[in-house]
Amino acid sequence: MAPDIKQKVLEIIAEQALIEVSDVSMTHTLADLGIDSMALVECIFAIEEAFDIDVPFNANEPNAGDFDISTVAAIIKAVTNLVTDKTT
């Protein structure tokens, strides 16, 4: 995974959670960080804009698609996959 993708996703998540990037753990869930459904939408929009990708519509339903939002690590992996798919 590209370090710049990981760092940018961490920054987006931290911004929405109103915390420092250093306080975001790879094992945290968005709920652990206090991110509600509105902040999740903001995270998705920010990720789409930052990486020029389209997150699947059902991203807020972890079992309904390929974009897993169960943990911070899963989100980073999903974003990395979308960025990689876009460039290949």
Order of alpha helices (4+ residues) and beta strands (2+ residues): alpha-alpha-alpha
